[in-house]
Amino acid sequence: MAAKKNGVYPLRIEGYGSSGEGVARLDGQAVFVKGALEGELCQVQLLKVGKSAAWGKVNEILEPSPHRQTPDCPQYPKCGGCQLRHMTYAEETEMKRRRVQDALRRIGGWDGRVEVIHGAKAPDRYRNKIQFPVADGPRVGFFRARSHDVIDAADCLLQPLPATRLRTAFKNWMENYHIPAYDEVAHRGLIRHFYVRVNREGQSLCAVVANGRKLPKTEALIPMLREAEPGLVGVVLSVNTEKTNVILGKEHRTLWGRDFLEDTLCGLTFRLSVPSFYQVNRDQAELLYNRALDFAGLTGEETVLDLYCGIGTITLCMARKAKKALGAEVVPSAVEDARENARRNGIENAEFFCADAGEAALRLAEQGIRPDVICVDPPRKGISPQVIEAIVQMNPKRLVYVSCDPATLARDVKLLAERGYRLEQAEAADLFPRTHHVETVALLTKRN
């Protein structure tokens, strides 16, 4: 049966794609079907037909999966924030475990099995950082899936309630004082994003991202935000006047209160400025970092190197069990935060320096520094060949790899295997429930 665009075909969903979409087969060709669940028989209309794959939508579910559920959010699936609210959480976590395992086998050439996925005890209200795009109206909410059209959302089930209350107050301020939203096409207007961080105790820090160096009517904005959320500790202006999709600007000015928030993670206290990287799911991050610490196998005699260290969360967790911990990060403000976090936690055996991962690793290798354990927690693109080469030069006994993308993790596992490192164990962790993202912590050891 040849696949044709706009044709409708009864298809049995055989599995899942990397974004949580159902996958079926038609005339030997993979068909990706958004919103379909494994095992379902669906009438699928093809929207796009390529040479090796096709993409379609569900016109009718002929045989539903027992794992299908009614989405509990009125914005779903229009909003692009969640992709999996139509399936049970048990099905979601199993799908993610298999995704990690399949990537490591198919791309990485690993013959092992991912036995564990650490699911979240609380799949809702877990995000401790929210960035609301703003558009004319005003609309303050989230982007529609695969677009920059802003959906005005009064609430989101992924965000804590303090963020919901602050968002409402901020929108009221824009409406009451006719504050113009930014138009990214014309590069005119003022307000680009509204940003909120919330800590474990419910305290919050917010930032207004603006296409300008001044904000009108701040004498009205500050009281409105403070009244909406008594736990607010500071309001910051992030100046972003560039034609870019990057959310935050490079200059931050405090409008009221302080420009940082404190939070606790793994028994340590961290100072978070507006641009600081920090895992958005605190509880699951603690679990992930504790597993990374277990994989490191520290006895107190080791030197640990943490590449992509951010504000030092993993570095400082490792430092408590190691002889010495080194952290490298390319963002200067994050390095400053990391050093301050070491001071405030009384950790004296941690050292941080500002450099990208490749430069830092090569510099240390040239200096003859030989860490016993290296930990990497790279961005989605994984680690570069330069970093892999430097890791091999430093010859650590153990490499702990924390990944936010199974495909690039698997690619790097294969490259490291070619250089003498064997993947011993991998576990998945669900840091982003109701979305298609999944984290992995993996242990690689040096072969004799």
TIMIPA-122432 format. One record per residue (C-alpha): residue in three letters; x, y, z. Coordinates in steps of 0.001 Angstrom, whole numbers, plus 500000, padded with zeros to 6 digits. Example, Ala and Ser with C-alpha at 12.3 -4.5 7.8 and 13.67 -1.06 7.14 Angstrom:
% residues 2
ala512300495500507800;ser513670498940507140;
This chain:
% residues 448
met500000500000500000;ala501803503168498808;ala501612506094501207;lys500036509264499784;lys499739512712501331;asn496256513298502866;gly495489509591502513;val493782507934505500;tyr494975504486506582;pro494200502120509488;leu497517501682511281;arg498619499730514358;ile500975501752516552;glu504052499636517228;gly506178501924519415;tyr507277505475520157;gly509526508057518552;ser512000510272520382;ser509384512987520969;gly506755510621522350;glu504799510298519114;gly503430506920518067;val505247504977515349;ala503513502704512844;arg504526501038509555;leu502976501545506136;asp504426499703503152;gly507681499269505072;gln507886502981505848;ala507886504458509367;val504901506699510084;phe505135509097513051;val501728509837514560;lys501414512585517163;gly499130511689520068;ala498932507963519305;leu499827505333521898;glu501594502006521464;gly499163499170520713;glu496374501409519422;leu494672500910516069;cys494048504330514539;gln492738505886511368;val495739508031510453;gln495733510861507928;leu499167511468506413;leu500223515110506509;lys503697514688505020;val505282511843503082;gly509042511671502670;lys511345509135501031;ser511985507143504201;ala509280508261506641;ala505854509866506872;trp504057511998509444;gly500380511904510262;lys497597512735512689;val494936510613514351;asn491525510981512707;glu489901508262514804;ile491008505794517470;leu489546502414516555;glu491090500473519448;pro492308502668522341;ser495195501778524616;pro494466501078528305;his497168503679528985;arg495236506495527313;gln493801509148529623;thr491899512411529266;pro494380515326529408;asp493966517333532622;cys495080520695531183;pro492750522946529134;gln495716524205527075;tyr496802520721525976;pro497882520029523254;lys497825523608521904;cys500609524694524262;gly504025523279523414;gly505112522822527025;cys503797519249527470;gln503636516400524966;leu502468513426527039;arg499360514360529036;his497263511924526975;met499089508902528465;thr499367507526531999;tyr502514508348533916;ala503429504648534151;glu503382504405530341;glu505418507613530076;thr508227506394532326;glu508431502996530620;met508573504711527229;lys511459506889528442;arg513376503938529898;arg513130502117526581;arg514142505240524683;val517424505442526627;gln518076501719526271;asp517303501696522537;ala519618504664521875;leu522502503080523773;arg522065499816521874;arg521328501166518393;ile523703504158518348;gly526154503289521105;gly526581499599520313;trp526032498668523981;asp524718495192524747;gly523549496013528278;arg520121496853529650;val518783499992531331;glu517076498380534293;val515953501503536127;ile514096504715535467;his513630506962538470;gly510108508306538086;ala508922511442539857;lys506805511206542995;ala505153514490541954;pro504752514767538151;asp503043518183538447;arg504057521609539837;tyr507751520652539772;arg509355523437537733;asn511317525919539868;lys512009528238536899;ile509397529561534471;gln509930531882531516;phe506680533373530182;pro506840534832526667;val504828538034526279;ala502909539235523200;asp500458541940522256;gly497128541815524073;pro498834541464526435;arg499214537703526319;val501457536187528985;gly501834532451528787;phe503538529897526571;phe504355529321522939;arg501966527272520848;ala503646524033519750;arg506273524592517019;ser505592528328516785;his506192531686518454;asp502480532365518802;val501855533071522498;ile498949531328524244;asp497626533390527155;ala497654530832529991;ala496306531703533435;asp497946528625534939;cys500219525720534050;leu500281522360535819;leu504077522195535577;gln504684525431537480;pro504349526200541221;leu501477528375542353;pro503689531384543304;ala504606531675539614;thr500917531590538676;arg500113534426541079;leu503075536541539950;arg502177536044536298;thr498610537276536947;ala499856540381538766;phe502361541125536004;lys499716540845533287;asn497403543144535285;trp500213545715535486;met500698545594531718;glu496945545997531137;asn496432548755533707;tyr499297550922532493;his499210550011528785;ile502744548636528771;pro503615547538525211;ala504712543993524468;tyr507701543331522247;asp507125542485518570;glu509970540202517503;val509261540686513781;ala509244544501513836;his511758544652516725;arg509535547202518478;gly507818547285521840;leu509159546672525319;ile508276543504527274;arg509760540271525900;his509492537762528764;phe508509537519532405;tyr510755535171534392;val510181533544537808;arg512322531324540064;val510835529629543148;asn512840527884545883;arg512041524998548203;glu510532527308550824;gly508270529042548299;gln510323532235548072;ser510529533724544595;leu512700535949542415;cys511411537470539204;ala512877539279536218;val511336541395533497;val513100540898530160;ala512787544136528224;asn513806545649524921;gly515143548714526744;arg517218549896529650;lys514321551401531620;leu510970550122532779;pro507997552501533181;lys505680552441536175;thr507952550367538402;glu506484552232541363;ala503237550403540554;leu504727547084539434;ile506711546323542588;pro503760546669545036;met501510544623542745;leu504021541774542608;arg504720541891546349;glu501022541874547195;ala500437538897544885;glu503349536937546372;pro504586537874549880;gly507536535489549467;leu509020537605546664;val512632538557547476;gly513618540603544425;val512708542036541033;val515349542311538307;leu515381544016534909;ser517119541939532230;val518076544204529330;asn517810542443525962;thr517792544822522976;glu519152542321520441;lys517388540651517538;thr517659537178518987;asn515685534213520292;val517894534124523392;ile515615534981526297;leu517809536766528845;gly519932539816528153;lys523554540252529176;glu522867543141531593;his520817542703534767;arg519729545565537050;thr518006545155540390;leu514738547115540566;trp513841546051544098;gly515113543676546763;arg518004541406545888;asp519167539850542632;phe519483536259543806;leu517536533440545419;glu518883530767547751;asp517856527137547502;thr518930523848549071;leu519944520804547059;cys521494517600548430;gly521881519303551820;leu523839522223550337;thr522755525838549962;phe523070527433546518;arg522896531040545434;leu520952531439542178;ser521230534615540121;val518859535180537200;pro521134533628534510;ser522349530727536692;phe521821527218535338;tyr519971525070537863;gln517966521914537297;val514286522880537114;asn513121519773539009;arg514835519984542387;asp513674516680543872;gln514593514650540815;ala517908516499540486;glu518804515412544014;leu518125511819543054;leu520134512172539830;tyr523125513753541567;asn523117511147544328;arg523254508406541706;ala526118510239539979;leu527894510329543354;asp527307506586543804;phe528708505902540330;ala531812507976541129;gly532699505497543898;leu534569508065545983;thr536549507063549085;gly537972510467550070;glu541314510022548296;glu540287511016544768;thr540635514152542654;val537419514831540725;leu537021517057537656;asp533519518352536865;leu533199519762533358;tyr530182521967532502;cys529864522594536251;gly527415525536536166;ile527013526977539660;gly528841524003541156;thr525974521730542187;ile527590518429541179;thr531120519651541985;leu530258520479545572;cys528340517220546046;met531465515378544861;ala533807517549546970;arg532213516313550198;lys533335512759549367;ala536593513483547474;lys540068514727548333;lys539717517586545826;ala537131518707543276;leu537718520951540263;gly534885522602538328;ala535021524253534897;glu532307526485533411;val532260528953530508;val529731531434532019;pro531582533953534277;ser528565534690536501;ala528050530958537088;val531691530580538150;glu531256533469540604;asp528129531775541964;ala529983528443542245;arg532805530016544269;glu530297531764546510;asn528371528499546938;ala531578526760548069;arg532213529530550623;arg528685529564552010;asn528770525764552456;gly532214525774554074;ile533724523585551357;glu537425524340551005;asn538547521509548726;ala536700522770545614;glu538242525022542977;phe536456526641540027;phe537789528263536873;cys536188529933533877;ala536738528156530548;asp534739526086528128;ala534908522351528674;gly537312521658525820;glu539745524407526767;ala539614523487530457;ala540161519788529856;leu543082520387527483;arg544694522908529848;leu544523520478532760;ala545815517611530628;glu548780519744529512;gln549485520605533169;gly549696516907533923;ile546606516897536152;arg545233513366536280;pro541825513256537958;asp540680509882539210;val537079510652538264;ile535709512999535610;cys532057514037535633;val530416515638532591;asp526948517159532381;pro526964518708528899;pro524221520523526982;arg522027518635524540;lys524714518516521837;gly526883516279524053;ile530658516488524431;ser532923517563521588;pro535755515477520071;gln538156517960521697;val536753517165525153;ile536830513428524471;glu540490513696523439;ala541363515637526606;ile539484513119528803;val541465510285527197;gln544728512188527813;met543887512612531505;asn543117508876531718;pro540586508827534615;lys539578505470536054;arg535918506452536026;leu533811508775533889;val530354509749535134;tyr528231511076532288;val525001512971533085;ser523015513476529892;cys519847515257528804;asp519800513619525355;pro519979509831524889;ala521121510088521254;thr524181512261521903;leu524997510219525021;ala524946507051522907;arg527115508676520246;asp529681509705522868;val529587506268524518;lys530569504744521190;leu533399507267520676;leu534690506685524210;ala534512502917523714;glu536855503327520761;arg539273505109523111;gly539256502483525832;tyr536202503258528014;arg533447500729528639;leu529863501596529599;glu529192499691532820;gln525792500956533885;ala523131503481532889;glu519973504630534646;ala517261506946533382;ala515726509698535505;asp512542511604534731;leu513356515233535507;phe510718516574533113;pro507438514678533652;arg504710515115531015;thr507303516152528403;his509345513948526064;his512670514860527735;val514590512325529829;glu517898512425531712;thr520431509626532053;val523340508995534405;ala525948506591533085;leu529173505091534403;leu532082504387532082;thr535320502765533294;lys538788502547531813;arg539560499125530375;asn542855497605531463;
